[in-house]
Amino acid sequence: MADLFFYGTLCHVPLLERVLGRRAADLALVPAVLPGWAVTWVAEESFPMIRKVAGAEAKGLLLRDLGEEDLARLDHYEGGFDYALALLEVRERDGAPVTAQVFLPDAARWRPGAPWVLEDWVARYGAMTLEAASEVMERFGTTPAQQIAGLFPWIRARAWARILARDTAPFEIRQPPGEDPFRIEGMRKGFDGFFRLRAFDLSFRRFDGTRTAPFSREAFIAFDAALVLPYDPVSDRVLLIEQLRFGPMWRGDPGVWVLEPIAGLVEAGENPADCARREAAEEAGLELGDLQPMTRVYASPGYSTEFFHCYLGLCALSDEAGGLAGLAHEHEDIRSHVLSFDRAMALVDSGEVNAGPLTMMLLWLARHREDLRRKGLPARP
């Protein structure tokens, strides 16, 4: 049996329960402090670190009598981020000293930031971290901690997508959820990597109120993405990007270079509109001001979680706009095309624009173009 002192995110009891797979009521958990140490945010990150500071006192929780599986689960959750256990003396609320293990960071890897406040972290990152922890702990016993660390940005992005999904579309004519709308009857072996493939058995409630027999399906677990179509209402031109795409390549299509809107993965905690602006700068060298929401849609809801937040980016598109761009470390090689609206629509008619999101966004623009041209570009502040 071992005692551990927690000073950071695992002081959030719902997270500790998720990592250990046990209820807090079944844990020997008491408040404690670690003298001579201070807790700060890791600079430019969403989690804390601890370091020696004379006269300081790190507040936290002491968890007594942990077994081998508890320690293994904690090491799986924390071990890939260069946090190692060390024995230190902590003090319980009554002042009694206790020797306990503490996760200490690799001082060479992380840089301290502002003082850590648990309540601030819970308000900003708590819900997303609980979602991410669920996926991390699903991989316990199958995926090494170091591999988890490499995948963690994508795990958090998927968790953020599940948070964003709570803001669902209206129910004017479609079926509302109701009580017990579907059941996952069982899980089968899938795939866990940058993407996930879930294999499951499902039953659901039919429109007539009866329930189906269980049947087997698979689902592709992807991310949310922000898409933006730059448009100049004064010159009536749009900017499209072109890059090599794996879908046509693996389908056997010789046309592997595809015309698309600017797009990118919505990072954990990121506002999709901010993502659209960031991607416009990275992929086309554009600084976008006003963004007009277009649509929020599933790419292919029959089998994929991929979800698109689509925007129209109002901007001035000069004759010099476009060219080559992209991030080398992401192996991007992107060419931009500034085209008249009529030319872009002709490419839709010819089929050269064959990416569904771009077609959808150009047709949205066709519906609203007259009003946008009448208003022109918004004045810069």
Rosetta blueprint (number, residue, H / E / L):
1 M L
2 A E
3 D E
4 L E
5 F E
6 F E
7 Y L
8 G L
9 T H
10 L H
11 C H
12 H L
13 V H
14 P H
15 L H
16 L H
17 E H
18 R H
19 V H
20 L H
21 G L
22 R L
23 R L
24 A H
25 A H
26 D H
27 L L
28 A E
29 L E
30 V E
31 P E
32 A E
33 V E
34 L E
35 P E
36 G E
37 W E
38 A E
39 V E
40 T E
41 W E
42 V E
43 A L
44 E L
45 E L
46 S L
47 F L
48 P E
49 M E
50 I E
51 R E
52 K E
53 V E
54 A E
55 G E
56 A E
57 E E
58 A E
59 K E
60 G E
61 L E
62 L E
63 L E
64 R E
65 D E
66 L E
67 G L
68 E H
69 E H
70 D H
71 L H
72 A H
73 R H
74 L H
75 D H
76 H H
77 Y H
78 E H
79 G H
80 G H
81 F H
82 D L
83 Y E
84 A E
85 L E
86 A E
87 L E
88 L E
89 E E
90 V E
91 R E
92 E E
93 R L
94 D L
95 G L
96 A L
97 P E
98 V E
99 T E
100 A E
101 Q E
102 V E
103 F E
104 L E
105 P E
106 D L
107 A L
108 A L
109 R L
110 W L
111 R L
112 P E
113 G E
114 A E
115 P E
116 W L
117 V L
118 L H
119 E H
120 D H
121 W H
122 V H
123 A H
124 R H
125 Y H
126 G H
127 A H
128 M H
129 T H
130 L H
131 E H
132 A H
133 A H
134 S H
135 E H
136 V H
137 M H
138 E H
139 R L
140 F L
141 G L
142 T L
143 T L
144 P L
145 A H
146 Q H
147 Q H
148 I H
149 A H
150 G H
151 L H
152 F H
153 P H
154 W H
155 I H
156 R H
157 A H
158 R H
159 A H
160 W H
161 A H
162 R H
163 I H
164 L H
165 A L
166 R L
167 D L
168 T L
169 A L
170 P L
171 F L
172 E L
173 I L
174 R L
175 Q L
176 P L
177 P L
178 G L
179 E L
180 D L
181 P L
182 F E
183 R E
184 I E
185 E E
186 G E
187 M E
188 R E
189 K E
190 G E
191 F E
192 D E
193 G L
194 F L
195 F L
196 R E
197 L E
198 R E
199 A E
200 F E
201 D E
202 L E
203 S E
204 F E
205 R E
206 R L
207 F L
208 D L
209 G L
210 T L
211 R E
212 T L
213 A L
214 P L
215 F E
216 S E
217 R E
218 E E
219 A E
220 F E
221 I E
222 A L
223 F L
224 D E
225 A E
226 A E
227 L E
228 V E
229 L E
230 P E
231 Y E
232 D E
233 P L
234 V L
235 S L
236 D L
237 R E
238 V E
239 L E
240 L E
241 I E
242 E E
243 Q E
244 L E
245 R L
246 F H
247 G H
248 P H
249 M H
250 W H
251 R H
252 G L
253 D L
254 P L
255 G L
256 V L
257 W E
258 V E
259 L E
260 E E
261 P L
262 I E
263 A E
264 G E
265 L E
266 V L
267 E L
268 A L
269 G L
270 E L
271 N L
272 P H
273 A H
274 D H
275 C H
276 A H
277 R H
278 R H
279 E H
280 A H
281 A H
282 E H
283 E H
284 A H
285 G L
286 L L
287 E L
288 L L
289 G L
290 D L
291 L E
292 Q E
293 P E
294 M E
295 T E
296 R E
297 V E
298 Y E
299 A L
300 S L
301 P L
302 G L
303 Y L
304 S E
305 T L
306 E L
307 F E
308 F E
309 H E
310 C E
311 Y E
312 L E
313 G E
314 L E
315 C L
316 A L
317 L L
318 S L
319 D L
320 E L
321 A L
322 G L
323 G E
324 L E
325 A E
326 G L
327 L L
328 A H
329 H H
330 E H
331 H L
332 E L
333 D L
334 I E
335 R E
336 S E
337 H E
338 V E
339 L E
340 S E
341 F H
342 D H
343 R H
344 A H
345 M H
346 A H
347 L H
348 V H
349 D H
350 S H
351 G L
352 E L
353 V L
354 N L
355 A L
356 G H
357 P H
358 L H
359 T H
360 M H
361 M H
362 L H
363 L H
364 W H
365 L H
366 A H
367 R H
368 H H
369 R H
370 E H
371 D H
372 L H
373 R H
374 R H
375 K H
376 G L
377 L L
378 P L
379 A L
380 R L
381 P L
